[in-house]
Amino acid sequence: MRVVMLGTSGGQPTPRRSLPAVAIIREGEMILLDCGEGTQTQIMKKGIGFGRLSKIVITHIHGDHLSGLMGLFMTLSLLGHEKPIRLYGPPALLGFFTSLKRDINLHVKFPLDIEVLKQGVFARENDYHLEAVSVPHSAPCMAVALQEKMRPGRFNIERARELGIPEGPLYSRLQHGETITLDDGRRISPAEVLGEPRKARRVAYVTDTLYNPAIVPFCRDADLLIHESMFATDMEHEARARKHCTAAQAATIAKAAGVRKLVLTHVSARYLDTDPLRKEARAIFPETYIARDLMEFEVPYRD
């Protein structure tokens, strides 16, 4: 699994930073979190292609988080994209698309389903799910997480040989949790040849939000926490007034949640130099990174 920061500015774009968008790429699928202006261009620059795009999640109805949808869908239609896309977002997103169809004659040429983004698990696949929780902002807003299922424990090939299990398809069936029957009638369960289940991966995306300690359980033990960091601590009053966070506050959340890595994004356009944000966050949570456009993070398995 890899995470690509397509847009990392908050509120307005800068020459170096595009508006919010994050791509999660895993197992041949791409999930887009928010879609700021120019997201389709960022996808082209990064060279990750459009063919794997299957889901788009819009966290809230603010222009910097959804202004790229129209351009993205026009580009996909012109490219002949045929794969279905499911779009999740606030209830107002339905009206937004109705107006685009009516006022500029926007018609997508691929199957598009639009669903209201609700708290809890909102998309479930065989090996992962997407979940959301409400966060305090100036508009109804959701934090989103991708949670994979636990992986089976490591296969003990020496034990399998001791049990007389012939190599081949039976190994695979055991690894997939199936009890098998040998030619001599013995039944072998997965527990006899597999170690303890291995930890699943979690990526959490929290933007935009007032400093919100209540989000800690949602972020708990995430492999990667992507958290907004609109301001430095010297502008905490401004952050509170606009219902945003400082870098130090985001780091405090990361530390309390015990995450492995923190990526700060949604940076105010005023910060040409992001060192103040990095320094104050790392003083609290050392494994902090300031996102840059097109920066990529690998999310390895935990063995």
Residue pairs with C-beta under 8 A, 6 or more apart in sequence:
1 24
1 25
1 26
1 201
1 203
1 298
1 299
2 24
2 25
2 26
2 296
2 297
2 298
2 299
3 22
3 23
3 24
3 25
3 203
3 224
3 226
3 263
3 296
3 297
3 299
4 22
4 23
4 25
4 46
4 48
4 294
4 295
4 296
4 297
5 22
5 226
5 263
5 265
5 291
5 292
5 293
5 294
5 295
5 296
5 297
6 18
6 21
6 22
6 23
6 39
6 42
6 43
6 46
6 293
6 294
7 13
7 17
7 18
7 19
7 20
7 21
7 22
7 34
7 36
7 38
7 39
7 42
7 293
8 17
8 18
8 20
8 265
8 266
8 267
8 291
8 292
8 293
8 295
9 17
9 18
9 19
9 20
9 36
9 64
9 266
9 267
9 268
9 269
10 20
10 64
10 207
10 208
10 228
10 230
10 244
10 265
10 266
10 267
10 268
10 269
11 64
11 230
11 268
11 269
12 19
12 64
12 269
13 19
13 36
13 37
13 38
13 269
14 269
16 292
16 293
17 267
17 269
17 292
17 293
18 36
18 37
18 38
18 39
18 41
18 42
18 293
19 36
19 37
19 38
19 39
19 64
19 65
19 67
19 68
20 34
20 36
20 64
20 65
20 207
20 265
20 266
21 32
21 33
21 34
21 35
21 36
21 39
21 42
21 68
22 32
22 33
22 34
22 205
22 226
22 265
23 30
23 31
23 32
23 33
23 43
23 46
23 48
24 30
24 31
24 33
24 146
24 203
25 31
25 48
25 52
26 128
26 146
27 127
28 52
29 52
29 54
29 55
30 48
30 52
30 53
30 54
31 54
31 55
31 56
31 57
31 130
31 146
32 39
32 53
32 55
32 56
32 57
33 57
33 59
33 144
33 205
34 57
34 58
34 59
34 65
34 66
34 207
35 56
35 58
35 65
35 66
35 67
35 68
35 69
35 72
36 64
36 65
36 66
36 67
36 68
37 64
37 67
37 68
37 71
38 68
38 71
39 68
39 71
39 72
40 50
40 68
40 71
40 72
40 75
40 76
42 293
42 294
43 49
43 50
45 294
46 294
46 296
50 75
50 76
50 79
50 81
51 81
51 83
53 76
53 81
53 83
53 85
54 83
54 84
54 85
54 86
55 85
55 86
55 87
55 88
55 123
55 130
56 69
56 85
56 86
56 87
56 88
57 88
57 89
57 117
57 130
57 132
57 144
58 65
58 66
58 69
58 87
58 88
58 89
58 90
58 93
58 117
59 65
59 89
59 117
59 141
59 142
59 143
59 144
59 205
59 207
59 208
60 90
60 137
60 139
60 140
60 141
60 142
60 208
61 89
61 90
61 92
61 93
61 96
61 139
61 140
62 139
62 208
65 208
66 89
66 93
66 96
69 87
70 100
70 104
70 106
73 106
73 108
73 112
74 106
76 85
76 108
76 109
76 110
77 107
77 108
77 109
77 110
80 109
81 109
81 110
82 109
82 110
83 110
84 110
84 111
84 112
84 113
85 110
85 111
85 112
85 113
86 112
86 113
86 114
86 115
86 123
87 93
87 112
87 113
87 114
87 115
88 114
88 115
88 116
88 117
88 122
88 123
88 130
89 114
89 116
89 117
90 116
90 117
90 139
90 140
91 116
93 114
93 116
94 114
94 116
97 106
97 114
100 106
101 107
115 122
117 132
117 142
118 132
119 132
119 133
119 134
119 142
120 131
120 132
120 133
121 129
121 130
121 131
122 130
122 131
122 132
123 129
123 130
124 130
127 148
127 149
128 146
128 147
128 148
128 149
129 146
129 147
130 144
130 145
130 146
130 147
131 144
131 145
131 147
132 142
132 143
132 144
132 145
133 142
133 143
133 215
133 218
134 140
134 141
134 142
134 143
135 141
135 142
135 143
135 206
135 208
135 209
135 210
135 212
135 215
136 209
136 210
136 212
136 243
137 208
137 209
137 210
137 243
138 208
138 242
138 243
141 207
141 208
141 209
143 204
143 205
143 206
143 207
143 209
143 215
143 218
144 204
144 205
145 202
145 203
145 204
145 205
145 218
145 219
145 222
146 201
146 202
146 203
147 200
147 202
148 200
148 201
148 202
149 200
150 197
150 198
150 199
150 200
151 197
151 198
151 199
151 200
151 301
152 175
152 176
152 177
152 190
152 194
152 197
152 198
153 194
153 195
153 196
153 197
153 198
154 194
154 195
154 198
155 171
155 174
155 175
155 193
155 194
156 193
156 194
156 195
157 171
159 192
159 193
160 167
160 171
160 174
160 193
163 186
163 188
163 192
163 193
164 182
164 184
165 171
165 174
165 180
165 182
165 188
165 193
170 180
170 182
173 180
174 180
174 188
174 190
174 193
174 194
175 190
175 194
177 190
178 190
179 187
179 188
179 189
179 190
180 187
180 188
181 187
181 188
182 188
198 301
198 302
198 303
199 302
201 223
201 299
201 301
201 302
202 221
202 222
202 223
202 224
203 222
203 223
203 224
203 225
203 226
203 299
204 218
204 219
204 222
204 224
204 225
204 226
204 259
205 226
206 215
206 218
206 219
206 225
206 226
206 227
206 228
206 250
206 253
207 226
207 227
207 228
207 265
207 266
208 228
208 230
208 243
208 244
208 266
209 215
209 228
209 243
209 244
209 245
210 239
210 240
210 243
210 244
210 245
211 239
211 240
211 245
211 246
211 249
211 252
211 253
212 253
213 252
213 253
213 256
215 253
216 253
216 256
216 257
217 257
219 225
219 253
219 254
219 257
219 259
220 257
220 258
220 259
221 257
221 258
221 259
222 257
222 259
222 260
223 259
223 260
223 261
223 299
223 300
223 302
224 259
224 260
224 261
224 263
224 297
224 299
225 253
225 254
225 257
225 259
225 261
225 262
225 263
226 263
226 265
226 291
227 245
227 250
227 253
227 254
227 262
227 263
227 264
227 265
228 244
228 245
228 250
228 264
228 265
228 266
229 245
229 246
229 247
229 250
229 264
229 265
229 266
229 267
229 277
229 281
229 290
230 239
230 242
230 244
230 245
230 246
230 266
230 267
230 268
231 238
231 239
231 244
231 245
231 246
231 247
231 268
232 246
232 247
232 248
232 271
232 276
232 277
232 280
233 246
233 247
233 248
233 280
235 246
236 246
236 249
239 245
239 246
239 249
244 266
246 280
247 264
247 276
247 277
247 278
247 280
247 281
247 288
248 280
248 281
248 283
248 284
250 262
250 264
250 281
251 262
251 280
251 281
251 282
251 283
251 284
251 285
251 288
252 284
252 285
254 262
254 284
254 285
254 287
254 288
255 284
255 285
260 287
261 287
261 288
261 289
261 297
262 281
262 285
262 287
262 288
262 289
263 288
263 289
263 290
263 291
263 297
264 277
264 278
264 281
264 288
264 289
264 290
264 291
265 291
267 274
267 277
267 290
267 291
271 277
274 290
277 290
278 288
278 289
278 290
281 288
282 288
289 295
289 297
